[in-house]
Amino acid sequence: MSTLKAVRGTRDLLPAETGLWNRIEAVARSVFERYNFGEIRTPIFEDTGLFARGVGEETDIVSKEMYTWEDGERFDLDALEATWMRLNESRYGYSSPGERNHKFGINAELQWNESVEGPAGSFITDELIMFRGRFIRIDLERLEEAVAEEKSALLAEHPGHNHIVRGRLVIASPIPGKPEEKVSDEVVIEYVHGNFNKSSQSLTLRPENTAGVVRAYIEHKLGETGQLQKLYYIGPQFRRERPQRGRYRQFSQIGAEVIGPISAGSESPVRDAEVLEMLATLLDELGIAGWTLRINSVGSSSDRPAYIAKLKAALEPVVSQMCEDCQRRAVTNPLRVLDCKVPHDQPFIDALPKIADSLDEASREHFAAVCAALDAAGVPYERDHRLVRGLDYYTRTTFEFTHGGLGAQNALLGGGRYDGLSEMIGGPKAPGIGFAMGEDRLVLTLQALEATKVELLDAYIAPLGEAQNPAALELARELRRGGLRVELGDGSFRLKKSFEAADKIARAIVLLGEDEAQSGILTVKDFSTGVQVKVARADLAAHLIALRTPAKTT
């Protein structure tokens, strides 16, 4: 039997890794709280229409990368049977009346028996057919048993004839053209492509979280409070893309959104600048130095059509010389051509019109005000006229934070303004700005900047003999309640084994034998100095805390 492993593009995070993840999330929560952001948790799957309407049907995410399925109240077995009969009409067509028999078996399993009787010694052929929504082994076993029983019954009813009995398990499949599988000489599995769910709904694992947050804003009428909503989230997203370093099919994002009615100041350039200043603070507090903030304006919903028309016209004579992705995007989403990283295409892209030249006065003033606020706050940035975002809902300010420690794919996080997203998915006018950062890439950056430090426990308690296990547990509980991080050994261990285990994970080992339990004076060894001392139980917690900071020598 083959060993089951994590699905390609996913991974397990083990305790040695999760410490860094937890630190990143703790720092993020601390920063968000200081900026008056509250946490929101939305479902990991949504109606597919949310992403098709909000993110954009022609984006790479919606057209190629989403995990989507049809979800129904129940499986429509009748629809599967009708479809199969229609597809197999030529195979099982009637050549003369009475030549084919149909009958229904128990549990709505259709058994289609073909019976042609002839003189003694001729063949009698039956095919038993079972319809199911999905493969379950017990169904296959029941079909095999039914085939054997039918063959025995025919032999008893028509002795002297040769009997051929076949079984066919018909299963609904989401994959078109899937070939049938031969289980044995008597039984095959046939797949029928189609949606056979009643009251079906198309659902998608969220590929990003902004659309879900805005959906929640609309559904719960948060705009009716009249207040600006400042929301953050931490959680998994899903995209069916080629896995690579720092990029997985299930990945975790930290993100935030600022959204609300215009009267609450949601359109103000200072909101954009505040989000960018907050992100600069977050990266600094995470210990990520040397980041670069790149910003641009992609204009309003009225600016972009004119620019896209210019872009298409400029691409038309050269796009045939560009990569396949650019050729496709030139038709479906021309702005994404500016994202291309293929070296051969860069001269063509550098010669394309700049979106800054197509901004109306309001968009120019908005972008200038964002830059002025960043200058006042002392947040450095670079203007990048090629910076666009891959989602249809972005307007005006777009941005990315990058870092050289990530190589060619150097983006730490990105985001932008989406003033029309709420209206795109059926809500009121609610301008907003947000961002998302991939935790995997943050972890890679931090690992590149500093060696991963193993945080040692305060103590390892080693009971000397199994009789001391209860007292050791009592001592461990006492220390843990005092805020210390403690591991509990076992009295069955030899003393050497206890020391070896403790030295790997703790700063000190506390020996608890019969004498220590009676006297209340414990033996403590500091692994960093090798010094072993006697410590009163009442002073033990303070002694262990003092060991966190090595003593200075003079």
Secondary structure, 3 states (H helix, E strand, C coil): CCCCCCCCCCCCCCHHHHHHHHHHHHHHHHHHHHCCCEECCCCCEEEHHHHHHHHHCCCHHHHHHCCEEEECCEECHHHHHHHHHHHCCCCCCCCCCCCEEEEECHHHCEEEEECCCCCCCCEEEEEEEEEECCCCHHHHHHHHHHHHHHHHHHHHHCCCCEEEEEEEEEEEECCCCCCCEECCCCEEEEEEECCCEECCEEEEECCCCHHHHHHHHHHCCHHHHCCCEEEEEEEEEECCCCCECCECCEEEEEEEEEECCHHHCCCCHHHHHHHHHHHHHHHHHHCCCCCEEEEEECCCCCHHHHHHHHHHHHHCCCHHHCCHHHHHHHHHCHHHHHHCCCHHHHHHHHCCCCHHHHCCHHHHHHHHHHHHHHHHHCCCCEECCCCCCCCCCCEEEEEEEECHHHCCCCEEEEEEECCCHHHHCCCCCCCEEEEEEEHHHHHHHHHHHCCCCCCCECEEEEECCHHHHHHHHHHHHHHHHCCCCEEECCCCCCHHHHHHHHHHHECEEEEECHHHHHHCEEEEEECCCCCEEEEEHHHHHHHHHHCCCCCCCC
